[in-house]
Amino acid sequence: MSKLPRLQSTLPDIVPSGSYQAQLSQVRQFSNAHGERLGFEFTIKSPALTGCKVLCSTSTHLSASGKLAQTLQGILGKKLSKNDLLKDIDFDTLLGRDCIVMVSQGQNKSGAVYSKIDCVFPIVVGTSNIA
């Protein structure tokens, strides 16, 4: 896996819980209490929240059942093959892809509320259950 630029801290947008059409706008590497992480930043495209950004954090380890694989499958719209799991990922080719993100609220140890992405789904023609 190739190295990515570090994620820059910004004040996060608070997005109400729900499913939204979004576009992958940035992928960055960062460290936290869980170790090295990948941050997938999605920009909401749904009318009332256009431009709001929400982050999905995953491990940097790619395994068939891990959150990184689930996130990539949602962005790519296909199941990853065993061969895909062995390849280096060119994250630049993923930028700009549209998908559906399921957003919920979390709270950190200091009590601050934040929005997080629980799951990423491919856009399916005829989908109408998004905000």
NORLIN-V255491 format. One record per run of one state. SS is the DSSP state (H for helix, E for strand, C for the rest). FROM is the first residue (numbers start at 1). TO is the last residue. If there is no record, write none. Layout:
# NORLIN-V255491
SS	FROM	TO
SS	FROM	TO
This chain:
# NORLIN-V255491
C	1	5
E	6	6
C	7	17
E	18	32
C	33	34
E	35	44
C	45	46
H	47	49
C	50	52
E	53	59
C	60	66
H	67	76
C	77	81
H	82	86
C	87	90
H	91	93
C	94	97
E	98	107
C	108	112
E	113	121
C	122	131
